[in-house]
Amino acid sequence: MTTFESLGLTEPVLKALKTEGYTVPTPIQAKAVPHVLAGRDLFGCAQTGTGKTAAFALPLIERMMANPRERTARRCRVLVLAPTRELAGQIHESFRVYGRNAHLKTAVIYGGVGQRPQETAMSKGVDVLVATPGRLLDLVQQKFVDLRAVEFLVLDEADRMLDMGFIHDVRRIVGMLPKERQTLFFSATLPSEVRQLADSMLRDPLEVKTTPQSTPAETVSQSVFFLAQRQKRHLLVHLLSTEEMVRVIVFMRTKHGADKLQRDLDRAGIRAAAIHGNKSQNQREKALAAFKSQHPPVLIATDIAARGIDVDNVSHVVNYELPHEPETYVHRIGRTGRAGMTGKAVSLCDHEERPRLQAIERLLRKSIPVRNDLPELPHVEAASEPRERNGGGSRSPQGRPPRDRSGEGGRGGQGGSSRGKGGGGGRNDGRRSSGGQQQRQGAQASRRPRSESSQGESRPGGTATGATAAAPAAPTIRKIKKHRRAL
């Protein structure tokens, strides 16, 4: 059996691991640590929650202890890039814990907080710097950070870091680093297009894989409900009230949707906390601290938090909305079933999300079991999809779809936009085409002598054209009535 001692780790690191209760290395640690100690560039792929952070932190601490150097102002020896503040904070804490006996100095840099403490931390130099790309570039441009002495570069969650949203920042940062360095990539998924980008930054990389690509942990039990979008809230409240859900993360696609669902659950008497990019760092840390407590609220998160939430004993993950990218599903459900424990992942899928579910099943190479034990849910007429898409339903006096204040979310906004384009004669349509407006006025005026009911009638879009044009016709109608009475 592989042990940490057999991996070549020294007493200071072994003592820290023993204090944390680590006895046996995980598969990714057992495979990666010897190669990192040997100085190889590495491509590491393993399931979320299997110890990737320790797989690069432990050997890098060993390499710095074996070759100590004096710290220089504004510089670092190890640079770790992470996609989110939460993940950056957790990696920083891991280096601090594992290196407590190595007398290393660490710092973490991310946005959403004041940069003055980060400037102070870098003023005398550090051994390990963990950062998100945006704030790091800000401090580099302001001359508070100097990257010319980096010996080791780590990209954690490499597929997300090399995503189109980060690729330009990552390339700029890599361009500032010394050519002679050791580069490590770690992630739960490594798609082919990401591999091509990584190969351009790595030198003769060694690929270490412990599981098939994009495979969720076998300890996670997956299932899916089929239902209408506007019934999801009712089902979620039912599941939270009836099933043994101890510590639950509910994933949403949008920040607005996360805040809205939090308000809905609060009204239903269920404690909830939302975490997403619009929250301040203090709000996010407060929500995570409450989630780690003995009586946690339901944590509602967007995919910015899908990678980096490392909380023990998460019993359930609920996909309230399925993600656009199948790989994101793997990271979401990887928040449960960690460190050999079991967990459950429940997905709520409406008609429009079926293609996303099929893409997820193709990635997993298996079907997700369907749950047919739906409780009796209230019938919501607005969830009738053909009517919603074709432009049915009520409109507000201004010609816009009525704002959804029910707290149920859904596709109301999409249906409204299609209705505004296709018919109903909204205010905007009248403004777009003056010729069409004149034709409607002429047609309305031609109908007035035939029907008294058209007098002073306004158009559905709320314009006063019909009422204004009807005013001249009124005296004519009164004269006709007077003439009939005279006869």
C-alpha positions in Angstrom: 0.0 0.0 0.0 1.3 3.5 -0.9 2.0 5.8 2.0 3.0 9.4 2.2 6.4 8.3 3.4 7.0 6.2 0.3 6.3 9.3 -1.9 9.5 10.9 -0.6 7.9 13.5 1.7 10.0 14.7 4.6 9.2 15.0 8.3 7.9 18.6 8.4 5.3 17.8 5.7 4.5 14.4 7.2 3.9 16.0 10.6 1.5 18.5 9.1 -0.4 15.7 7.3 -0.6 13.7 10.5 -2.0 16.7 12.3 -4.7 17.0 9.6 -5.6 13.3 9.9 -4.2 12.3 6.5 -2.9 8.7 6.5 -3.1 7.4 2.9 -2.6 9.4 -0.3 -5.4 9.5 -2.9 -4.7 8.0 -6.3 -4.0 11.4 -7.9 -1.6 12.2 -5.1 0.2 8.9 -5.3 0.7 9.4 -9.1 1.5 13.1 -9.3 3.7 13.8 -6.2 6.8 11.8 -7.4 6.8 13.4 -10.9 6.4 16.9 -9.4 9.3 16.2 -7.0 11.3 15.2 -10.1 10.6 18.5 -11.7 8.4 17.4 -14.6 5.7 19.5 -16.1 2.4 17.8 -15.4 -1.1 17.4 -16.8 -3.2 16.1 -13.8 -6.8 14.9 -14.3 -8.9 13.5 -11.5 -12.4 13.7 -10.1 -13.4 16.7 -8.1 -12.8 16.1 -4.4 -10.0 13.6 -4.7 -7.2 15.8 -3.4 -5.8 17.6 -6.4 -4.6 20.6 -4.3 -2.4 18.4 -2.0 -1.1 16.7 -5.2 0.7 19.8 -6.2 1.0 21.7 -2.9 2.9 18.9 -1.0 5.7 18.4 -3.6 6.1 22.1 -4.2 6.6 22.7 -0.5 9.2 20.0 -0.5 11.1 21.5 -3.5 11.2 24.9 -1.8 12.5 23.5 1.5 15.2 21.6 -0.4 16.3 24.7 -2.2 15.7 27.7 0.2 16.0 31.2 -1.1 15.8 34.7 0.4 12.5 36.5 -0.2 12.6 39.5 -2.5 10.2 42.4 -2.4 7.1 42.0 -4.6 8.2 38.6 -5.8 7.1 35.0 -5.3 8.5 31.6 -6.1 5.2 29.7 -6.6 2.3 31.2 -8.5 -1.0 29.4 -8.4 -3.8 30.7 -10.6 -7.4 29.9 -9.7 -10.7 30.9 -11.4 -12.7 31.9 -8.3 -12.1 33.8 -5.0 -13.4 30.8 -3.0 -11.0 28.3 -4.7 -8.1 30.8 -4.3 -8.8 31.1 -0.6 -9.0 27.4 -0.1 -5.7 26.8 -2.0 -4.0 29.4 0.1 -5.3 27.8 3.3 -4.0 24.4 2.1 -0.5 25.8 1.5 -0.6 27.4 4.9 -1.7 24.2 6.6 0.7 21.8 4.8 3.6 24.2 5.1 3.1 25.2 8.7 6.4 23.5 9.7 8.3 24.7 6.6 8.3 28.3 7.7 6.9 29.5 4.3 5.2 32.8 3.7 2.0 32.8 1.6 -0.4 35.4 0.2 -3.7 35.4 -1.7 -4.9 37.9 -4.2 -8.4 38.3 -5.6 -11.0 40.9 -6.4 -14.0 42.1 -4.5 -12.0 43.4 -1.6 -9.7 46.3 -1.0 -6.2 45.8 -2.4 -4.2 47.6 0.3 -3.7 44.5 2.5 -2.6 42.6 -0.6 -0.1 45.3 -1.5 1.3 45.1 2.1 1.5 41.3 1.9 3.6 41.5 -1.3 5.8 44.4 -0.1 8.5 42.1 1.4 7.9 39.1 -0.9 6.4 35.7 -0.4 7.1 32.1 -1.2 3.7 31.2 -2.4 1.2 33.5 -4.2 -2.3 32.3 -5.0 -4.3 34.6 -7.2 -7.2 35.1 -9.6 -6.0 36.5 -12.9 -7.9 39.8 -13.0 -6.7 41.3 -9.7 -3.2 39.9 -10.2 -2.9 41.8 -13.5 -4.1 44.9 -11.8 -1.4 44.7 -9.1 1.3 43.8 -11.7 0.4 46.9 -13.7 0.6 49.0 -10.6 4.1 47.6 -9.8 3.0 45.9 -6.6 3.7 42.4 -7.9 6.8 41.3 -9.9 6.5 37.9 -11.7 10.0 37.7 -13.0 11.2 35.3 -10.3 8.4 32.6 -10.5 9.9 29.1 -10.5 6.7 27.1 -10.3 3.4 27.9 -12.1 0.2 26.0 -11.2 -3.2 26.4 -13.0 -5.9 24.7 -10.9 -9.1 23.9 -12.6 -7.2 24.3 -15.9 -10.2 23.8 -18.2 -12.0 26.7 -16.6 -8.8 28.9 -16.5 -8.2 28.3 -20.2 -11.8 28.9 -21.0 -12.5 31.8 -23.4 -13.2 34.0 -20.4 -9.7 33.6 -19.0 -7.5 32.7 -21.9 -6.3 36.2 -22.7 -5.5 37.0 -19.0 -3.7 33.7 -18.6 -1.6 34.3 -21.8 -0.6 37.7 -20.6 0.5 36.4 -17.2 2.4 33.5 -18.7 4.2 35.9 -21.0 5.5 37.7 -17.9 7.0 34.6 -16.4 10.5 33.2 -16.8 10.9 30.6 -19.6 12.7 28.3 -17.2 9.9 27.1 -14.8 7.9 24.1 -13.9 4.2 24.3 -15.0 1.4 22.1 -13.5 -2.1 21.8 -14.8 -4.8 20.2 -12.6 -8.5 19.8 -13.3 -11.4 17.4 -13.2 -11.9 17.6 -17.0 -9.5 18.1 -19.8 -11.3 18.6 -23.2 -9.3 18.3 -26.3 -9.3 22.0 -27.1 -8.0 22.8 -23.7 -5.3 20.2 -24.1 -4.1 22.0 -27.2 -3.8 25.3 -25.4 -2.1 23.6 -22.4 0.4 21.9 -24.7 1.6 25.3 -25.9 2.5 26.3 -22.4 4.0 23.0 -21.1 7.3 21.5 -21.9 7.2 17.7 -22.5 4.3 17.3 -20.1 3.5 14.1 -18.4 -0.3 13.3 -18.3 -1.6 11.7 -15.1 -5.2 10.5 -15.1 -6.9 8.5 -12.3 -10.4 8.2 -13.8 -12.0 8.5 -17.2 -12.4 12.0 -18.5 -15.5 13.8 -17.1 -16.6 10.9 -14.9 -18.4 11.9 -11.7 -17.6 10.1 -8.5 -19.2 6.7 -8.1 -20.2 7.6 -4.6 -22.8 10.1 -6.0 -26.3 8.8 -6.7 -27.9 10.7 -9.6 -31.5 11.2 -10.5 -33.7 13.6 -12.5 -37.3 14.9 -12.3 -39.3 15.9 -15.4 -41.7 18.8 -14.7 -42.7 22.3 -15.8 -40.3 25.2 -15.1 -42.8 27.0 -12.8 -43.4 23.9 -10.8 -39.7 23.6 -9.8 -40.0 25.9 -6.8 -42.9 23.8 -5.4 -41.0 20.6 -5.9 -37.8 22.0 -4.3 -39.8 23.1 -1.2 -41.3 19.6 -1.0 -38.0 17.9 -1.2 -36.4 20.2 1.4 -39.3 19.6 3.7 -39.7 15.8 3.4 -36.4 14.3 2.5 -33.4 14.0 4.8 -31.3 16.8 3.2 -28.8 17.9 5.8 -26.5 20.1 3.8 -27.7 21.1 0.4 -26.3 23.2 -2.5 -28.8 24.3 -5.1 -27.3 25.4 -8.4 -28.7 28.1 -10.6 -27.6 29.5 -14.0 -28.0 33.3 -13.2 -27.3 35.6 -10.3 -30.8 37.1 -10.5 -32.3 33.6 -10.4 -30.3 32.7 -7.3 -31.4 35.8 -5.4 -35.0 35.2 -6.5 -35.0 31.6 -5.3 -33.5 32.7 -2.0 -36.5 35.0 -1.5 -38.9 32.3 -2.4 -37.4 29.8 0.0 -37.4 32.4 2.8 -41.1 33.0 2.2 -41.7 29.3 2.4 -40.0 29.2 5.8 -36.7 27.6 4.6 -33.4 29.3 5.5 -31.3 30.0 2.5 -28.2 31.9 1.5 -27.1 32.9 -2.0 -23.6 33.1 -3.3 -22.6 34.5 -6.7 -20.3 37.1 -8.4 -22.4 40.1 -7.4 -22.0 39.4 -3.7 -19.2 41.1 -1.9 -16.4 39.0 -0.6 -17.7 39.5 3.0 -21.1 38.3 2.0 -19.7 35.3 0.3 -17.5 34.4 3.2 -20.4 34.8 5.6 -22.7 32.6 3.5 -20.0 29.9 3.3 -19.3 30.1 7.1 -23.0 29.6 7.8 -23.1 26.7 5.4 -20.3 25.0 7.2 -22.0 25.4 10.6 -24.0 22.7 12.5 -27.3 24.1 11.3 -26.6 25.2 7.7 -29.0 27.1 5.4 -29.7 25.9 1.9 -26.8 27.3 -0.2 -28.0 28.7 -3.6 -25.0 29.1 -5.9 -24.2 30.0 -9.5 -21.5 28.1 -11.4 -18.9 30.5 -10.2 -19.0 28.6 -7.0 -19.2 25.1 -8.6 -15.5 24.9 -8.4 -13.9 25.8 -5.1 -16.6 25.0 -2.5 -14.8 22.4 -0.4 -17.2 21.7 2.4 -17.5 18.4 4.2 -20.6 16.3 4.4 -22.7 17.9 1.6 -25.6 15.5 1.5 -27.3 16.7 -1.7 -26.7 18.8 -4.8 -29.8 20.0 -6.6 -29.5 21.2 -10.2 -32.5 23.6 -10.2 -31.5 24.5 -13.8 -29.2 22.3 -15.9 -26.0 24.0 -17.0 -25.2 24.9 -20.6 -21.9 23.0 -20.6 -22.1 19.3 -19.8 -18.7 19.4 -18.0 -20.1 21.9 -15.5 -22.6 19.2 -14.4 -19.7 17.1 -13.3 -18.2 19.9 -11.2 -21.5 20.7 -9.7 -22.3 17.2 -8.4 -18.7 16.8 -7.3 -19.5 19.0 -4.3 -21.1 15.9 -2.7 -19.7 12.4 -2.3 -16.3 13.7 -1.5 -13.5 11.9 0.2 -15.2 8.5 -0.1 -18.5 9.6 1.4 -21.8 9.1 -0.4 -24.1 11.9 -1.7 -27.0 12.5 -3.9 -27.5 14.7 -7.0 -31.0 15.6 -8.0 -31.8 17.5 -11.3 -35.0 19.3 -12.1 -35.5 19.3 -15.9 -38.2 21.0 -17.9 -39.1 20.6 -21.6 -36.6 23.2 -22.9 -33.7 21.6 -20.9 -34.1 18.1 -22.4 -31.3 18.8 -25.0 -28.9 19.8 -22.1 -29.8 16.6 -20.3 -29.1 14.5 -23.4 -25.7 16.3 -23.7 -24.9 15.4 -20.1 -25.8 11.8 -20.6 -23.6 11.6 -23.7 -20.7 12.9 -21.7 -21.3 10.5 -18.9 -22.0 7.7 -21.4 -25.0 6.6 -19.4 -28.6 7.6 -18.7 -29.5 9.3 -15.5 -32.4 7.5 -13.7 -35.7 9.2 -13.8 -37.7 9.7 -10.6 -41.5 9.2 -11.0 -42.4 9.9 -7.4 -43.5 13.5 -8.1 -45.8 14.8 -5.4 -49.1 16.5 -6.3 -47.9 19.9 -7.5 -50.1 22.9 -8.2 -51.1 23.3 -11.8 -49.5 26.4 -13.2 -51.2 27.5 -16.4 -48.2 29.8 -17.3 -46.0 26.7 -17.6 -47.9 25.6 -20.8 -45.0 25.9 -23.2 -46.7 26.1 -26.6 -48.9 29.0 -25.4 -45.9 30.7 -23.8 -43.8 30.5 -27.0 -46.6 31.5 -29.4 -47.3 34.7 -27.6 -50.4 33.9 -25.5 -51.1 35.4 -22.1 -52.0 38.8 -20.8 -50.1 42.0 -21.5 -49.6 45.1 -19.6 -51.1 48.4 -20.7 -47.8 49.5 -22.1 -47.6 46.6 -24.6 -44.9 44.7 -22.6 -45.4 41.3 -21.0 -46.4 41.6 -17.3 -43.5 41.5 -14.9 -43.3 38.2 -13.1 -43.7 39.0 -9.3 -44.8 35.6 -8.2 -41.2 34.5 -7.3 -41.3 31.5 -9.6 -39.0 32.6 -12.4 -39.2 30.7 -15.7 -39.6 31.7 -19.3 -42.0 34.6 -19.0 -39.4 37.1 -20.3 -38.7 35.0 -23.3 -42.4 34.6 -24.1 -42.8 38.3 -23.7 -40.1 39.1 -26.2 -41.7 36.8 -28.8 -45.1 38.3 -28.3 -43.7 41.8 -28.7 -42.3 40.9 -32.1 -45.1 38.9 -33.5 -48.4 40.5 -32.8 -50.8 42.1 -30.4 -50.0 45.6 -31.8 -47.7 46.8 -28.9 -46.6 50.4 -28.6 -43.2 49.7 -29.9 -44.6 48.2 -33.1 -46.5 51.4 -33.8 -43.4 53.4 -33.3 -41.3 51.3 -35.7 -43.6 51.7 -38.7 -45.3 55.0 -39.3 -46.7 53.6 -42.6 -48.3 50.7 -40.8 -49.7 53.1 -38.1 -51.3 55.2 -40.8 -52.8 52.1 -42.4 -54.3 51.0 -39.1 -55.7 54.6 -38.5 -57.3 54.6 -42.0 -58.8 51.2 -41.5 -60.1 52.2 -38.1 -61.6 55.4 -39.5 -63.3 53.5 -42.3 -65.0 51.3 -39.7 -66.4 54.1 -37.6 -69.6 54.9 -39.5 -70.6 51.3 -39.4 -70.3 50.6 -35.7 -71.0 52.9 -32.8 -69.0 50.7 -30.5 -65.7 51.8 -32.1 -66.2 55.4 -30.8 -63.2 56.6 -28.7 -61.7 53.1 -28.6 -58.0 52.9 -27.9 -55.6 50.4 -29.5 -54.3 47.4 -27.5 -50.8 48.9 -27.3 -52.0 51.8 -25.2 -51.7 54.6 -27.9 -54.3 57.3 -28.2 -54.4 57.2 -32.0 -57.8 55.5 -32.2 -59.3 57.7 -29.5 -58.0 60.9 -31.2 -59.2 59.9 -34.7 -62.6 59.0 -33.3 -63.4 62.4 -32.0 -64.3 64.1 -35.4 -66.7 61.3 -36.2 -68.8 61.8 -33.0 -70.9 64.9 -34.3 -71.8 63.0 -37.5 -73.2 60.1 -35.5 -75.2 62.5 -33.2 -76.7 64.2 -36.3 -77.8 60.9 -37.8 -79.5 60.0 -34.5 -81.3 63.4 -34.4 -82.4 63.0 -38.0 -83.9 59.6 -37.2 -85.8 60.9 -34.2 -87.2 63.7 -36.4 -88.5 61.1 -38.9 
